[in-house]
Amino acid sequence: MAEGDFWSHQEHASQTIQTLKALKAQRTPVEQFERGLRDLTELLGLTEADDHASLAHLANDLAALESLFSQLEIHRLLGSEVDSKHAILSVHSGAGGTESCDWTQMLFRMYRRWAEERGFETEVIDLTPGEEAGVKSATLIVKGPYAYGYLQSEEGVHRLVRISPFDANKRRHTSFASVDVVPEADEDAPIEIKEPDLRIDVYRSSGKGGQSVNTTDSAVRITHLPSGIVVQCQDERSQMQNKAKAMHVLKARLADRERRKREEAAAKDYQAKQKIEWGSQIRSYVLHPYNMVKDLRTEHETGNSQAVLDGKLDPFMEAYLKWKAQQSSTKH
């Protein structure tokens, strides 16, 4: 980065900065823990056994170190080659009509709030509104250290139980939405995409937009015929910009597909995606007759459902990473 021509190559520069951020995210907490442990050890050696005020202060410092150590354990679990990458997250409405579209919008907001609290950058590249309310589908790029590592826990079907605001009789409804997460692919990733394998459709943007956004056929949908993967982008004003972003997402999905093929256990799950309905959910959110959010894989749960919907997802993500590591050690 100190080289004179570093900024002459924007793409290489941005990749280098991303690598630096990822390395700092790994190294800084370790240095903080080592420094804290060293200071605490020295202070403990200087403290008299009957100095209760100082010992109480040291106990507080020890509790803070224990908390930091727990975070280091989570970082250790984020050890795969793709965990440090940015993430491309998509939400899709499932069984439940308008209610399901509203639930999809709630999930989309939840992930944006989570990213915002972490200081991550987000970019909405596609958003298709529901016919009456909510969102049918939406795609978000989340940029930050270990964005994919954390968000991988969210892939699957999410189930909501509540009194529907769209039901005049105030009956309880169950809705489903699916979340798909892939790591962003490197620009130089060896993924070959042949032009004859693509079907490219253009259409009018359905977003609120500004000048020209929803008055011209600027939105782009790309179908990769061999794999059946479909991506679309309608966020930009020009068709060329939307096509470039859609190709970026397609490359990430194809790279993720190849990675999962190499991981035999995950490949089977990827080829047979479960239906977005009963019996296939990974997490349940109950807002009536009681409040509870429970992950069905890790058994982690909380009664503060509103906090979760406001983006407080870290306990669920950390529980998933520990569960995943345990599953992996059991297989081996």
C-alpha positions as CSV (number, residue, x, y, z in Angstrom):
1,M,0.0,0.0,0.0
2,A,3.0,2.3,0.5
3,E,4.0,1.9,-3.2
4,G,3.7,5.0,-5.3
5,D,1.5,3.4,-7.9
6,F,-0.8,1.5,-5.5
7,W,-3.9,3.5,-6.4
8,S,-3.2,3.2,-10.1
9,H,-4.9,-0.2,-10.1
10,Q,-8.2,0.3,-8.4
11,E,-9.3,-3.3,-8.5
12,H,-6.1,-4.6,-7.1
13,A,-6.1,-1.8,-4.5
14,S,-9.6,-2.6,-3.3
15,Q,-8.8,-6.3,-3.0
16,T,-5.6,-5.5,-1.0
17,I,-7.6,-3.3,1.4
18,Q,-10.2,-6.0,1.8
19,T,-7.5,-8.5,2.7
20,L,-5.9,-6.0,5.1
21,K,-9.3,-5.5,6.9
22,A,-9.8,-9.3,7.2
23,L,-6.3,-9.8,8.6
24,K,-6.8,-6.9,11.1
25,A,-10.1,-8.4,12.2
26,Q,-8.2,-11.6,13.1
27,R,-5.1,-10.0,14.6
28,T,-6.4,-7.1,16.6
29,P,-8.6,-9.1,19.1
30,V,-5.7,-11.5,19.8
31,E,-3.4,-8.6,20.5
32,Q,-6.0,-7.0,22.8
33,F,-6.4,-10.2,24.7
34,E,-2.7,-10.8,25.1
35,R,-2.2,-7.2,26.3
36,G,-5.1,-7.5,28.8
37,L,-3.9,-10.8,30.1
38,R,-0.4,-9.4,30.6
39,D,-1.6,-6.3,32.4
40,L,-4.0,-8.3,34.6
41,T,-1.3,-10.8,35.6
42,E,1.1,-7.9,36.6
43,L,-1.6,-6.1,38.6
44,L,-2.6,-9.3,40.4
45,G,1.0,-9.8,41.5
46,L,1.1,-6.3,43.0
47,T,-2.3,-6.5,44.8
48,E,-2.5,-7.4,48.4
49,A,-4.9,-10.2,49.5
50,D,-6.8,-7.8,51.8
51,D,-7.2,-5.0,49.1
52,H,-10.8,-5.8,48.4
53,A,-11.5,-2.7,46.2
54,S,-8.5,-3.5,43.9
55,L,-9.5,-7.2,43.7
56,A,-13.1,-6.3,42.8
57,H,-11.7,-4.1,40.0
58,L,-9.5,-6.9,38.8
59,A,-12.5,-9.3,38.8
60,N,-14.3,-6.9,36.4
61,D,-11.2,-6.8,34.2
62,L,-11.2,-10.6,34.2
63,A,-14.8,-10.8,33.2
64,A,-14.1,-8.5,30.2
65,L,-11.2,-10.7,29.2
66,E,-13.4,-13.8,29.4
67,S,-15.9,-12.1,27.1
68,L,-13.1,-11.2,24.7
69,F,-11.8,-14.8,24.8
70,S,-15.3,-16.0,23.8
71,Q,-15.1,-13.7,20.8
72,L,-11.7,-15.2,19.9
73,E,-13.3,-18.6,20.0
74,I,-15.9,-17.5,17.5
75,H,-13.2,-16.1,15.2
76,R,-11.4,-19.4,15.4
77,L,-14.6,-21.1,14.1
78,L,-14.6,-18.7,11.2
79,G,-11.7,-20.5,9.6
80,S,-12.8,-21.7,6.1
81,E,-11.5,-20.1,2.9
82,V,-14.8,-18.2,2.3
83,D,-15.7,-17.1,5.8
84,S,-13.9,-13.8,5.5
85,K,-15.6,-12.8,2.3
86,H,-18.4,-10.3,1.7
87,A,-21.9,-11.9,1.4
88,I,-24.7,-11.9,-1.1
89,L,-28.0,-12.4,0.7
90,S,-31.4,-13.0,-0.9
91,V,-34.8,-13.4,0.7
92,H,-37.8,-15.0,-1.0
93,S,-41.4,-15.1,0.1
94,G,-43.0,-18.6,0.4
95,A,-46.3,-20.1,1.3
96,G,-48.6,-17.5,2.8
97,G,-49.5,-14.9,0.1
98,T,-49.5,-11.2,1.2
99,E,-48.7,-12.3,4.8
100,S,-45.5,-14.1,3.5
101,C,-44.5,-11.0,1.5
102,D,-44.8,-8.9,4.6
103,W,-42.7,-11.4,6.5
104,T,-40.0,-11.3,3.8
105,Q,-39.8,-7.6,4.1
106,M,-39.4,-7.9,7.9
107,L,-36.5,-10.4,7.4
108,F,-34.9,-8.1,4.9
109,R,-35.1,-5.2,7.4
110,M,-33.7,-7.5,10.1
111,Y,-30.5,-8.3,8.1
112,R,-30.0,-4.6,7.1
113,R,-30.3,-3.6,10.8
114,W,-27.8,-6.3,11.8
115,A,-25.3,-5.1,9.2
116,E,-25.8,-1.5,10.2
117,E,-25.0,-2.2,13.8
118,R,-21.8,-3.9,12.8
119,G,-20.8,-1.0,10.6
120,F,-21.0,-3.1,7.5
121,E,-21.8,-1.6,4.1
122,T,-24.9,-2.8,2.3
123,E,-26.1,-2.5,-1.2
124,V,-29.6,-3.4,-2.4
125,I,-29.3,-4.7,-6.0
126,D,-32.8,-6.1,-6.4
127,L,-36.2,-5.7,-4.7
128,T,-39.5,-7.0,-6.1
129,P,-42.5,-5.6,-4.2
130,G,-45.5,-7.8,-3.3
131,E,-48.8,-7.3,-5.1
132,E,-50.5,-5.8,-2.1
133,A,-47.8,-5.3,0.5
134,G,-44.3,-6.4,1.5
135,V,-41.6,-7.9,-0.7
136,K,-41.7,-10.9,-3.0
137,S,-37.9,-11.1,-3.2
138,A,-34.8,-9.0,-2.5
139,T,-31.1,-9.3,-2.8
140,L,-28.5,-7.5,-0.7
141,I,-24.7,-7.4,-0.9
142,V,-23.2,-7.1,2.7
143,K,-19.6,-5.9,2.8
144,G,-17.6,-6.3,6.0
145,P,-15.0,-8.6,7.7
146,Y,-16.5,-12.1,7.9
147,A,-19.9,-11.1,6.5
148,Y,-20.4,-14.5,4.9
149,G,-19.0,-16.3,7.9
150,Y,-21.7,-14.9,10.1
151,L,-24.6,-14.8,7.6
152,Q,-24.1,-18.4,6.5
153,S,-26.1,-19.3,9.6
154,E,-29.2,-17.7,8.1
155,E,-29.6,-19.8,5.0
156,G,-32.8,-21.8,5.0
157,V,-36.5,-21.4,5.7
158,H,-37.7,-19.0,8.4
159,R,-41.2,-19.4,9.9
160,L,-43.4,-16.7,11.4
161,V,-46.5,-17.2,13.6
162,R,-48.5,-14.1,14.5
163,I,-51.9,-12.4,14.4
164,S,-52.1,-11.2,10.8
165,P,-52.5,-7.4,10.3
166,F,-54.1,-8.3,6.9
167,D,-56.8,-10.4,8.5
168,A,-60.0,-8.5,9.5
169,N,-60.9,-11.4,11.8
170,K,-57.6,-11.1,13.7
171,R,-56.8,-14.8,13.2
172,R,-53.3,-16.4,13.7
173,H,-51.3,-17.0,10.6
174,T,-48.2,-18.9,9.7
175,S,-45.9,-17.6,7.0
176,F,-42.6,-18.7,5.4
177,A,-39.7,-17.1,3.7
178,S,-36.4,-18.5,2.5
179,V,-33.0,-17.0,2.9
180,D,-30.1,-17.8,0.5
181,V,-26.5,-16.7,1.3
182,V,-23.4,-17.0,-0.9
183,P,-19.9,-15.6,-0.5
184,E,-19.0,-12.9,-3.0
185,A,-16.6,-14.3,-5.6
186,D,-13.2,-12.8,-6.3
187,E,-12.9,-10.9,-9.5
188,D,-10.1,-13.2,-10.7
189,A,-12.0,-16.4,-9.6
190,P,-11.6,-19.1,-12.4
191,I,-15.3,-19.2,-13.2
192,E,-16.0,-19.5,-16.9
193,I,-19.4,-18.2,-18.1
194,K,-20.1,-18.8,-21.8
195,E,-22.4,-16.4,-23.6
196,P,-24.5,-19.2,-25.3
197,D,-25.3,-20.5,-21.8
198,L,-27.1,-17.3,-20.8
199,R,-30.6,-16.0,-21.4
200,I,-30.8,-12.3,-20.8
201,D,-34.2,-10.6,-20.4
202,V,-34.7,-6.9,-19.8
203,Y,-37.8,-5.4,-18.2
204,R,-39.1,-2.3,-16.5
205,S,-38.0,-1.8,-13.0
206,S,-40.7,-2.3,-10.3
207,G,-38.9,-0.1,-7.7
208,K,-39.9,3.5,-6.7
209,G,-36.8,4.8,-8.4
210,G,-36.1,8.2,-9.8
211,Q,-35.8,9.7,-13.2
212,S,-35.7,6.9,-15.9
213,V,-35.6,4.1,-13.4
214,N,-39.1,2.7,-14.0
215,T,-39.8,4.3,-17.3
216,T,-37.4,2.3,-19.4
217,D,-36.5,-1.4,-19.7
218,S,-33.3,-1.0,-17.6
219,A,-33.8,-4.0,-15.2
220,V,-31.9,-7.2,-16.2
221,R,-32.6,-10.8,-15.5
222,I,-30.0,-13.4,-16.4
223,T,-30.7,-17.2,-16.5
224,H,-27.7,-19.5,-16.6
225,L,-29.2,-22.4,-18.6
226,P,-26.9,-25.2,-17.6
227,S,-27.4,-24.7,-13.8
228,G,-30.9,-23.0,-13.9
229,I,-29.6,-20.2,-11.6
230,V,-31.5,-17.0,-12.1
231,V,-30.2,-13.6,-11.0
232,Q,-31.6,-10.1,-11.5
233,C,-30.7,-6.5,-10.8
234,Q,-32.9,-3.4,-11.1
235,D,-31.1,-1.0,-8.8
236,E,-29.1,1.0,-11.3
237,R,-30.4,3.4,-13.9
238,S,-28.8,1.9,-16.9
239,Q,-29.2,-1.5,-18.4
240,M,-25.5,-1.9,-18.7
241,Q,-24.9,-1.3,-15.0
242,N,-27.6,-3.7,-14.0
243,K,-26.2,-6.4,-16.3
244,A,-22.7,-6.0,-14.8
245,K,-24.1,-6.3,-11.2
246,A,-26.3,-9.3,-12.2
247,M,-23.2,-11.0,-13.8
248,H,-21.3,-10.3,-10.5
249,V,-24.0,-12.1,-8.5
250,L,-24.2,-15.0,-11.1
251,K,-20.4,-15.5,-10.8
252,A,-20.7,-15.6,-7.0
253,R,-23.5,-18.2,-7.2
254,L,-21.6,-20.4,-9.7
255,A,-18.5,-20.2,-7.5
256,D,-20.5,-21.2,-4.5
257,R,-22.1,-24.0,-6.4
258,E,-18.6,-25.4,-7.4
259,R,-17.4,-25.0,-3.8
260,R,-20.4,-26.9,-2.5
261,K,-19.8,-29.7,-5.0
262,R,-16.4,-30.1,-3.5
263,E,-17.9,-30.4,-0.1
264,E,-19.8,-33.6,-0.6
265,A,-22.1,-33.3,2.5
266,A,-23.2,-29.7,1.5
267,A,-23.6,-30.5,-2.2
268,K,-26.5,-32.9,-1.5
269,D,-28.4,-30.2,0.4
270,Y,-27.7,-27.6,-2.3
271,Q,-29.0,-29.8,-5.1
272,A,-32.2,-30.6,-3.2
273,K,-33.4,-27.3,-1.8
274,Q,-36.4,-27.8,0.5
275,K,-39.7,-26.3,-0.2
276,I,-40.5,-23.0,1.5
277,E,-43.3,-24.5,3.7
278,W,-44.1,-26.7,6.7
279,G,-41.4,-29.0,8.1
280,S,-38.4,-27.4,6.4
281,Q,-37.7,-24.3,8.6
282,I,-34.4,-23.7,10.4
283,R,-35.9,-21.0,12.7
284,S,-39.3,-20.2,14.1
285,Y,-40.4,-16.7,15.2
286,V,-43.5,-16.7,17.3
287,L,-45.3,-13.4,18.1
288,H,-48.6,-14.9,19.3
289,P,-49.8,-16.4,21.7
290,Y,-46.3,-15.8,23.3
291,N,-43.0,-14.3,22.2
292,M,-40.1,-16.6,21.2
293,V,-37.5,-17.1,18.5
294,K,-36.0,-20.6,18.4
295,D,-33.4,-22.0,16.1
296,L,-34.3,-25.6,15.4
297,R,-30.8,-26.8,14.6
298,T,-28.9,-25.4,17.7
299,E,-31.9,-25.2,20.1
300,H,-30.8,-21.6,20.9
301,E,-33.8,-19.5,21.8
302,T,-34.9,-16.1,23.3
303,G,-38.1,-14.6,24.5
304,N,-37.1,-11.1,23.1
305,S,-38.4,-11.6,19.6
306,Q,-38.5,-7.8,18.9
307,A,-34.8,-7.5,19.6
308,V,-34.1,-10.3,17.1
309,L,-36.2,-8.6,14.5
310,D,-34.3,-5.4,15.2
311,G,-31.1,-7.1,14.2
312,K,-29.8,-8.7,17.4
313,L,-28.7,-11.9,15.7
314,D,-25.2,-12.5,17.1
315,P,-26.2,-15.1,19.7
316,F,-28.0,-17.2,17.0
317,M,-25.0,-16.9,14.7
318,E,-22.5,-17.8,17.3
319,A,-24.6,-20.8,18.4
320,Y,-24.7,-21.9,14.8
321,L,-21.0,-21.7,14.4
322,K,-20.4,-23.8,17.5
323,W,-23.1,-26.3,16.3
324,K,-21.5,-26.5,12.9
325,A,-18.0,-27.2,14.3
326,Q,-19.5,-29.9,16.5
327,Q,-21.3,-31.5,13.6
328,S,-18.0,-31.4,11.6
329,S,-16.0,-33.1,14.4
330,T,-18.7,-35.7,14.8
331,K,-18.5,-36.6,11.1
332,H,-14.7,-36.9,11.3
